[in-house]
């Protein structure tokens, strides 16, 4: 389904929706996307650029209309957490600290990564391990991607479950999130609170409305896919994304989480949230550097759809001059 085309084709005589109607439509559309469309998109588009994260921010923004409301995200992301509590409070505080550590690490790493030119490519290598939800053979794939910094002028080469394919230059109005164009990343705010409130991260709501658990699910999921999709970002954006995650409620810390390369780290997950399925990220147990992502998806195996848990593990990334070149 092309949500933007669907919206453009709506009857021009239809009266405009009021704020409540826009809000209801936004929720209905987002639930349809996250539930029914997620698996189909994941098979049709490459993992990094596909809107299989099921938020379709551009479509939601069109449906929602109106002005963005400030998120009630309490506290400064740089403030030290209170870890004196027990149970959920303690794991939430640990998660927030881990995310702040990851933000600091991302800012340090950024100092060693060049700013890519428009004619260059961002190379990413991952190991992808998928396990059928109902049990069965574990499958492992090597994913190598050469994403054009300017995907409208140059082709990209991407891997979908180990299957490499060429992607021809895209039209300018691709309307995807995470954006496929490096220039679009530079338009995102680097203040964590503003990034969390950005229309591409959290869908618009009626004036004065508070963010619901589903809205925070959207923000959490969009931020994780932004971090997963772009290892090379404009200065301070990657750190801001980790800090913005620390502002999302009910994000918890899980020790002993293992990535696809067998590295034991810590898992960051959102519990007690809304109705949307949300992915997890895996951080290094000591430095809290990003290791990979864990998510549930629908794939096609021998002509049949199968729900699987996918665990990815970052191996290498960098900026290169051409497709098939490695750092």
C-alpha positions in Angstrom: 0.0 0.0 0.0 1.3 3.5 -0.9 -0.2 5.6 1.9 0.8 8.9 0.3 -0.8 7.9 -3.0 -3.9 6.8 -1.2 -4.1 10.1 0.6 -3.7 12.0 -2.6 -6.4 10.0 -4.3 -8.9 10.8 -1.6 -12.1 12.5 -2.8 -11.3 16.2 -3.1 -14.9 17.0 -2.0 -14.4 15.3 1.4 -14.6 17.9 4.1 -11.4 18.4 6.2 -11.1 16.4 9.4 -11.1 18.0 12.8 -8.3 17.3 15.3 -10.1 14.4 16.9 -10.8 12.8 13.6 -7.2 13.2 12.4 -6.0 11.7 15.6 -8.3 8.7 15.2 -7.3 8.2 11.6 -3.6 8.4 12.5 -3.9 5.7 15.1 -6.0 3.5 12.7 -3.4 3.9 9.9 -0.5 3.3 12.1 -2.0 0.1 13.6 -2.7 -1.2 10.1 0.9 -0.4 9.0 2.6 -2.0 12.0 0.4 -5.1 11.9 -0.7 -6.1 8.4 1.9 -4.3 6.2 5.1 -4.9 8.2 6.1 -8.3 6.8 5.1 -7.5 3.2 7.3 -4.4 3.1 10.2 -6.2 4.7 10.3 -8.6 1.7 9.9 -5.9 -1.0 12.4 -3.4 0.2 15.9 -3.6 1.6 16.2 -3.8 5.3 18.0 -0.6 5.8 15.9 1.6 3.6 12.5 -0.2 3.9 9.8 1.4 5.9 9.2 -2.1 7.5 9.7 -0.3 10.8 6.0 0.2 10.1 5.7 3.8 11.1 5.5 5.5 7.7 6.1 8.8 9.3 5.4 10.9 6.2 1.9 9.3 5.7 1.1 9.7 9.3 2.1 13.4 9.3 -0.2 14.0 6.3 -3.1 12.3 8.1 -2.5 13.9 11.4 -2.1 17.5 10.2 -2.0 20.4 12.6 0.8 21.4 15.0 3.2 19.2 16.9 2.8 19.1 20.7 5.7 19.2 23.0 6.5 15.8 24.5 6.3 15.6 28.3 9.8 14.1 28.6 11.0 14.8 32.1 14.6 15.6 32.9 17.8 16.4 31.2 19.3 13.4 29.3 22.7 14.3 30.7 21.4 14.3 34.3 22.6 11.3 36.4 19.9 8.7 37.0 18.5 7.7 40.4 19.4 4.0 40.7 18.4 3.7 44.3 15.1 2.0 43.4 14.4 -1.6 42.9 12.8 -3.8 40.2 11.5 -1.8 37.2 12.7 1.5 38.6 16.3 0.2 38.9 16.3 -1.4 35.4 14.8 1.7 33.9 17.5 3.9 35.5 20.2 1.5 34.3 18.8 1.6 30.8 18.9 5.4 30.7 22.5 5.4 31.9 23.5 2.8 29.3 21.9 4.9 26.6 23.7 8.0 27.8 27.0 6.0 27.8 26.1 4.9 24.2 25.6 8.5 23.3 29.0 9.5 24.6 30.6 6.6 22.8 28.9 7.5 19.6 30.2 11.1 19.8 33.8 9.8 20.4 33.5 7.4 17.4 32.2 10.2 15.2 35.5 12.0 15.5 37.1 9.2 13.5 34.6 9.0 10.7 34.9 11.3 7.7 31.9 13.4 6.4 30.9 11.6 3.2 30.8 13.4 -0.1 27.7 13.2 -2.3 29.3 10.7 -4.7 30.5 8.3 -2.0 28.9 5.3 -0.3 28.4 4.2 3.3 29.5 0.6 3.7 27.9 -1.6 6.4 28.5 -5.2 7.1 26.3 -7.2 9.5 25.6 -10.7 10.5 21.9 -11.5 10.6 20.6 -14.5 12.5 17.0 -15.5 12.3 15.1 -18.1 14.4 11.5 -19.2 13.6 9.2 -18.1 16.4 7.6 -21.5 16.6 10.9 -23.3 16.6 13.0 -24.6 13.8 16.3 -24.2 12.0 18.4 -21.1 12.8 19.5 -19.4 9.6 22.5 -17.0 9.4 23.2 -14.5 6.7 26.0 -12.0 5.9 24.7 -8.6 5.0 26.8 -6.2 3.1 25.4 -2.8 2.0 26.8 0.0 -0.1 24.3 2.8 0.4 24.7 5.8 -1.9 25.1 9.1 0.1 23.0 10.6 -2.8 20.5 7.8 -3.6 18.8 10.0 -6.1 21.8 10.3 -8.3 23.6 7.0 -7.7 22.5 3.3 -7.4 23.0 1.4 -4.1 23.9 -2.3 -3.5 22.1 -3.8 -0.6 21.6 -7.3 0.9 18.3 -8.7 2.0 18.8 -11.9 4.1 22.1 -12.6 2.3 20.7 -11.8 -1.2 22.6 -8.9 -2.8 20.8 -6.7 -5.2 21.2 -3.4 -7.0 18.8 -0.5 -6.2 18.5 2.0 -9.0 18.5 5.7 -8.1 15.4 6.7 -6.3 12.9 9.5 -7.0 13.4 12.7 -4.9 10.0 12.3 -3.2 10.8 8.9 -1.6 9.2 9.9 1.7 10.8 7.2 3.8 12.0 7.0 7.4 14.7 6.5 8.2 15.6 8.8 5.3 17.6 7.3 2.5 19.3 10.5 1.7 22.2 11.6 3.9 21.1 15.3 3.4 17.8 14.6 5.1 19.7 13.4 8.2 21.2 16.9 8.5 17.7 18.3 8.8 17.0 16.4 12.0 17.6 18.2 15.2 20.5 17.2 17.4 18.9 18.3 20.7 17.6 15.1 22.2 14.3 16.6 23.3 13.6 18.2 20.0 14.6 15.0 18.1 12.1 13.0 20.2 9.4 15.6 19.3 10.3 15.8 15.6 7.4 14.9 13.2 9.4 12.2 11.6 10.0 10.5 15.0 6.7 11.0 16.8 3.5 11.4 14.7 1.6 14.6 15.0 -1.3 14.9 17.5 -4.2 17.3 18.2 -3.2 20.5 20.1 -2.9 19.9 23.8 -3.0 16.1 23.6 -0.6 14.1 25.7 1.6 11.4 24.1 0.2 7.9 24.6 2.0 4.6 25.0 1.6 4.0 21.3 3.1 7.4 20.5 6.2 6.6 22.6 6.3 3.2 20.8 6.5 5.0 17.5 9.3 7.3 18.8 11.2 4.4 20.3 11.0 2.3 17.2 11.9 5.1 14.8 14.9 6.1 16.9 16.2 2.5 16.9 15.7 2.1 13.2 17.5 5.4 12.6 20.4 4.1 14.7 20.4 0.7 13.0 20.1 2.1 9.5 22.7 4.8 9.6 26.1 4.0 11.3 27.5 7.2 9.7 25.5 10.3 10.6 26.0 14.1 10.7 27.9 15.4 13.7 26.2 14.7 17.0 23.0 13.2 15.5 23.8 9.6 16.5 24.6 10.7 20.1 21.4 12.7 20.2 19.4 9.7 19.1 20.7 7.6 22.0 20.0 10.5 24.4 16.4 10.8 23.0 15.9 7.1 23.6 16.8 7.8 27.2 13.8 10.2 27.4 11.3 7.5 26.4 9.4 6.0 29.3 9.5 2.3 30.3 12.8 1.6 28.5 14.5 -1.2 30.5 17.9 -2.9 30.8 18.5 -6.6 30.3 21.8 -8.2 31.1 23.2 -11.3 29.3 21.7 -10.4 25.9 23.6 -12.1 23.1 24.0 -10.7 19.5 24.3 -12.6 16.3 28.1 -12.9 16.7 27.8 -14.5 20.1 28.9 -11.4 22.0 27.2 -11.0 25.3 26.0 -7.5 26.0 23.1 -5.7 27.5 19.7 -5.4 25.9 17.6 -2.2 25.8 13.9 -2.9 25.4 10.7 -1.1 26.0 8.2 -2.8 28.3 4.7 -1.9 29.3 4.3 0.2 26.2 1.5 0.4 23.7 0.1 -2.0 21.1 3.0 -1.7 18.6 5.7 -4.4 18.4 9.0 -2.7 19.3 12.5 -3.8 18.5 15.5 -4.0 21.0 19.1 -3.0 20.6 22.1 -4.7 22.0 25.0 -2.7 23.6 28.5 -3.7 24.7 28.4 -4.8 28.3 31.2 -2.4 29.3 31.4 0.5 26.9 27.7 0.4 25.9 28.8 0.8 22.3 26.1 -0.3 19.8 26.4 -4.0 18.8 23.2 -4.8 17.0 19.4 -5.0 17.0 16.8 -7.7 17.7 13.4 -7.6 16.1 10.5 -9.8 15.0 9.6 -9.9 11.4 7.8 -11.9 8.8 9.9 -13.5 6.0 9.2 -15.9 3.1 10.7 -19.4 3.4 10.0 -21.9 0.6 7.0 -19.9 -0.5 5.4 -19.7 2.9 5.3 -16.8 5.3 7.1 -17.4 8.6 7.4 -15.2 11.7 11.0 -15.1 12.9 13.1 -13.3 15.5 16.0 -11.5 13.7 19.2 -10.6 15.6 21.7 -8.5 13.7 25.3 -7.8 14.7 27.4 -5.0 13.4 30.7 -6.1 12.0 32.2 -3.1 10.1 31.2 0.2 8.6 32.8 3.1 6.9 32.8 5.6 4.0 34.1 4.3 0.6 34.3 5.6 -3.0 32.5 2.9 -4.9 30.3 -0.1 -4.7 32.1 -3.4 -3.7 34.9 -1.3 -2.1 35.5 -2.0 1.6 37.1 0.2 4.3 
